[in-house]
């Protein structure tokens, strides 16, 4: 008696998904790497005769987010295991304000230090605002050295009574130096006139 067996189902990146890995990678790279919103991607595909609506693209992005969660967790573990991190945040002006606040993107890169061989990596966290609770949550498992500016949202991380142990601050010389340049500008501008442009080489820069 012959036994009929069904052929193995082809591999799908996402459950019951129709898009292959190359298309999904392109959608994600265009959106997050090239800052191309999904409506522009959809219009570009339409010009090539490919029907990919914005809602379909959004579904694919959401499905990929779930698929990539284990990889994100591995990168997060690797970055937060470092002895030293650099922290910074920047407002995301391309995102709409929420409750009157500009969303922020928090960055925590791990960089190799001379003789150490651990590969570099970076974590990005999106926050609805610049409240202190966000860096506290992002760095809740970290206890090493954090190099950052004097943003007050980090203060609770440096508290010796912190349950996980205090993070050691390493403040930024560039930020400290900027204040001296600004003082020089005030003195020079007073002599040259109130409307004189700034003369500091690092004025307004980090």
C-alpha positions as CSV (number, residue, x, y, z in Angstrom):
1,X,0.0,0.0,0.0
2,X,1.5,3.3,-1.1
3,X,1.6,6.0,1.5
4,X,1.1,9.5,0.2
5,X,3.0,12.2,1.9
6,X,2.7,15.9,1.4
7,X,5.8,17.8,0.4
8,X,7.4,20.0,3.1
9,X,6.0,23.5,3.1
10,X,8.4,26.2,1.8
11,X,10.1,28.4,4.3
12,X,8.3,31.6,5.2
13,X,10.1,34.4,7.1
14,X,6.8,35.4,8.7
15,X,3.9,33.0,9.5
16,X,1.8,32.4,6.4
17,X,3.7,35.3,4.8
18,X,3.9,35.9,1.0
19,X,7.0,38.1,1.0
20,X,10.5,36.7,0.8
21,X,13.5,37.7,2.9
22,X,14.9,40.1,0.2
23,X,11.7,42.1,-0.2
24,X,11.2,42.3,3.6
25,X,14.8,43.4,4.1
26,X,14.3,46.1,1.4
27,X,11.1,47.4,3.0
28,X,12.7,47.6,6.5
29,X,15.9,49.2,5.2
30,X,14.1,51.8,3.2
31,X,11.8,52.7,6.2
32,X,14.4,52.7,9.0
33,X,17.7,53.1,7.1
34,X,16.7,55.5,4.4
35,X,13.8,57.2,6.2
36,X,11.4,56.4,3.3
37,X,7.8,56.3,4.7
38,X,5.6,53.4,3.6
39,X,3.3,55.6,1.5
40,X,6.3,56.6,-0.7
41,X,7.4,53.0,-0.9
42,X,3.9,52.0,-2.0
43,X,3.9,54.7,-4.7
44,X,7.2,53.6,-6.0
45,X,6.2,49.9,-6.2
46,X,2.9,51.1,-8.0
47,X,4.9,52.8,-10.7
48,X,6.6,49.5,-11.4
49,X,3.2,47.8,-11.6
50,X,3.4,46.1,-8.2
51,X,0.4,46.5,-5.9
52,X,1.6,46.8,-2.3
53,X,-0.7,49.1,-0.3
54,X,0.4,51.0,2.7
55,X,-1.6,48.7,5.0
56,X,0.1,45.6,3.4
57,X,3.5,47.1,3.9
58,X,2.6,48.1,7.5
59,X,1.6,44.5,8.2
60,X,4.9,43.2,6.9
61,X,6.8,45.7,9.1
62,X,4.8,44.6,12.1
63,X,5.4,40.9,11.3
64,X,9.1,41.4,10.9
65,X,9.2,43.2,14.2
66,X,7.9,40.1,16.0
67,X,10.3,37.8,14.0
68,X,13.3,40.0,14.9
69,X,12.6,40.2,18.6
70,X,15.0,37.3,19.6
71,X,17.8,39.0,17.6
72,X,17.1,42.3,19.3
73,X,17.2,40.6,22.7
74,X,20.7,39.1,21.9
75,X,22.0,42.5,20.8
76,X,20.5,44.1,23.9
77,X,22.2,41.5,26.2
78,X,25.5,42.0,24.4
79,X,25.4,45.9,24.6
80,X,24.3,46.0,28.3
81,X,27.0,43.5,29.3
82,X,29.7,46.1,28.4
83,X,31.7,47.8,31.0
84,X,31.1,51.2,29.4
85,X,28.3,52.7,27.4
86,X,27.7,56.0,25.7
87,X,24.2,57.4,26.1
88,X,22.6,60.1,24.0
89,X,19.1,61.1,23.0
90,X,17.8,63.2,20.1
91,X,14.4,64.5,19.2
92,X,12.7,62.7,16.3
93,X,11.4,65.7,14.3
94,X,10.0,63.4,11.6
95,X,7.6,61.9,14.1
96,X,4.4,63.8,15.1
97,X,4.2,65.3,18.6
98,X,2.3,63.3,21.2
99,X,0.6,65.2,24.0
100,X,2.6,68.2,23.0
101,X,5.9,66.4,23.4
102,X,8.4,65.5,20.7
103,X,9.2,61.8,20.6
104,X,12.9,61.0,21.3
105,X,15.3,58.3,20.2
106,X,17.7,57.1,22.8
107,X,21.0,55.6,21.7
108,X,23.2,53.3,23.7
109,X,26.3,52.2,21.7
110,X,28.9,49.8,22.9
111,X,32.3,50.5,21.4
112,X,35.4,48.3,21.5
113,X,38.2,49.5,23.8
114,X,41.7,49.0,22.4
115,X,42.7,45.6,23.5
116,X,39.2,44.2,24.0
117,X,37.8,42.2,21.1
118,X,34.0,42.4,21.8
119,X,32.3,43.6,18.6
120,X,30.7,47.0,18.7
121,X,26.9,47.3,18.7
122,X,24.2,49.9,19.4
123,X,20.7,49.9,20.8
124,X,18.0,52.4,19.8
125,X,15.0,53.0,22.0
126,X,12.0,55.1,21.0
127,X,10.5,57.2,23.8
128,X,7.3,59.3,23.7
129,X,9.0,62.1,25.6
130,X,12.1,63.0,27.5
131,X,11.0,61.9,30.9
132,X,13.4,60.3,33.4
133,X,11.5,57.0,33.4
134,X,12.7,56.1,30.0
135,X,16.5,55.9,30.6
136,X,15.8,54.3,33.9
137,X,13.9,51.6,32.1
138,X,16.3,51.2,29.2
139,X,19.3,50.8,31.5
140,X,17.7,49.0,34.4
141,X,20.1,46.0,34.0
142,X,23.3,48.1,33.5
143,X,25.8,48.8,36.2
144,X,28.9,49.9,34.5
145,X,30.2,53.3,33.3
146,X,27.8,55.6,31.4
147,X,29.4,58.4,29.3
148,X,26.7,61.0,28.7
149,X,25.8,64.7,28.9
150,X,24.4,66.3,32.1
151,X,20.8,65.4,31.2
152,X,19.0,65.3,34.6
153,X,17.1,62.2,33.5
154,X,20.2,60.1,34.2
155,X,20.6,61.3,37.8
156,X,18.6,58.4,39.3
157,X,20.9,55.9,37.6
158,X,23.9,57.4,39.5
159,X,22.1,57.1,42.9
160,X,24.1,54.9,45.3
161,X,20.8,53.5,46.7
162,X,19.8,52.2,43.3
163,X,18.6,48.6,43.7
164,X,20.7,47.2,40.9
165,X,23.8,49.3,42.0
166,X,24.8,52.7,40.9
167,X,26.0,53.5,37.4
168,X,29.3,55.4,37.3
169,X,29.0,58.6,35.4
170,X,31.7,59.7,32.9
171,X,30.7,63.2,31.8
172,X,31.5,64.6,28.4
173,X,34.4,67.1,28.0
174,X,32.9,68.5,24.8
175,X,29.8,69.6,26.7
176,X,31.8,71.1,29.5
177,X,34.1,72.9,26.9
178,X,31.1,74.4,25.1
179,X,30.2,76.5,28.2
180,X,33.6,78.2,28.1
181,X,33.2,78.9,24.4
182,X,29.8,80.4,25.0
183,X,31.2,82.7,27.7
184,X,33.9,83.8,25.2
185,X,31.1,84.5,22.7
186,X,29.3,86.7,25.3
187,X,32.4,88.8,25.9
188,X,33.4,89.1,22.3
189,X,29.8,89.8,21.1
190,X,29.5,92.6,23.7
191,X,32.5,94.3,22.1
192,X,31.4,93.7,18.5
193,X,27.7,94.4,18.9
194,X,24.6,92.4,20.0
195,X,23.9,91.2,16.5
196,X,27.4,89.7,15.9
197,X,27.4,86.1,15.0
198,X,28.9,83.5,17.3
199,X,32.7,82.9,17.0
200,X,33.0,79.6,18.9
201,X,34.2,76.7,16.7
202,X,31.9,74.3,18.7
203,X,29.0,76.7,19.3
204,X,25.8,74.7,19.2
205,X,27.6,71.4,18.6
206,X,28.3,68.4,20.7
